[in-house]
Amino acid sequence: MNPKSGCTMHMPVMVSEVLKAFEASPEGWLIDGTFGLGGHSSALLERYPDRRVFGIDLDADSLAMSKGRFQTFNNRALLVNGNYADMTVLAHEAGVEPVGGILLDLGLSSMQLETLGRGFSFRNDEMLDMRYNQSRGVPAAEVVNTFERDQLTNIFLNFGEEKAAKRIAKAVCQNRPILTTGKLAKIVQETVGRRGKSRRHPATKVFQALRIAVNQEFENINKGLSSGLDLLVDRGKFVVLTYHSLEDRIVKQFFKKESLDCICSTRIPFCVCDHQSRLRIVTKKVKIPTLEEVTFNPRSRSAKLRIVEKIA
Ligand SMILES: C[S@@+](CC[C@H](N)C(=O)[O-])C[C@H]1O[C@@H](n2cnc3c(N)ncnc32)[C@H](O)[C@@H]1O
């Protein structure tokens, strides 16, 4: 556990919708691929006393903080420090089968955002890190201080949809070294200024983009979706919560493609792809939190929930 923790707990999002999604899922394990502090997992174990949960998280601190609390579920919760992109291997090694349902609650937890020493936020001035697993990969400071200007532009543009990506990348390169969240936030703010009446900090998108790059989040989502779909039994449910349009687009496109029997270009008059649908989309219209939940838990305001069912 992080000794510098000024810890805020994480409030799980759209819990009743998540619980309902697994109501009709076939027997077998439920995999919580983004266990965090186990908010969704504990709700699942309470609601479904015959179920077992396999919880995966890249962040060993989060798992350590939850372990004690989960002892009350006896052997119904199995927790592992790993990447949900490797879900098939992790489940196989742990003897987790069959798998009746999978949950991915993407992004980071409030605890990670607000705990000192993690370097995710401009609200505290600290070392730029942003890794979910601080013992692997390179911290955000290394990206900011060593990547070429064009590479940074692409990160800010593609992972943050930041309109001023080019100007910000130039300012970053001119102001190196940048080791802290505070210095980076200040440089972005000085480069783009406050935007209209927006209450969002001008560095929000740059911080999101760096976090995605540092943790290779989009690659993981694609791998995790594919790996999870392989694992699920027939009629198993896959439930995904996203928090911004870029990650939601990846999930939506993956599910759409895997729901089709043909993925040939519309310019080809007949099918040559032999693609077969592997899932049925349950949420024809994406689910969003109620106004009541958003008022109570503002972090839920951008959440989108998608549910699909595996077809063998
Ligand atoms: C939004 S939080 C999940 C919160 C959780 N549902 C709860 O109720 O406490 C997302 C979690 O996913 C973890 N995470 C992010 N990318 C991951 C990956 N590729 N593999 C495993 N865990 C990941 C983060 O460390 C974080 O704890």
The ligand as an ORCA input file, in Angstrom:
! r2SCAN-3c Opt
* xyz 0 1
  C     -12.260      2.620    -12.791
  S     -11.149      1.672    -11.869
  C     -12.121      0.274    -11.419
  C     -12.871      0.454    -10.154
  C     -13.607     -0.780     -9.690
  N     -14.621     -1.171    -10.615
  C     -14.186     -0.558     -8.313
  O     -15.422     -0.607     -8.185
  O     -13.426     -0.365     -7.375
  C     -10.128      0.977    -13.086
  C      -9.070      0.035    -12.582
  O      -8.530     -0.638    -13.709
  C      -7.158     -0.848    -13.488
  N      -6.561     -1.063    -14.809
  C      -6.349     -0.168    -15.802
  N      -5.841     -0.783    -16.881
  C      -5.747     -2.088    -16.559
  C      -5.294     -3.235    -17.280
  N      -4.860     -3.156    -18.538
  N      -5.347     -4.442    -16.647
  C      -5.786     -4.542    -15.362
  N      -6.207     -3.484    -14.647
  C      -6.196     -2.280    -15.236
  C      -6.696      0.394    -12.774
  O      -5.522      0.126    -12.047
  C      -7.909      0.696    -11.866
  O      -7.732      0.121    -10.610
*
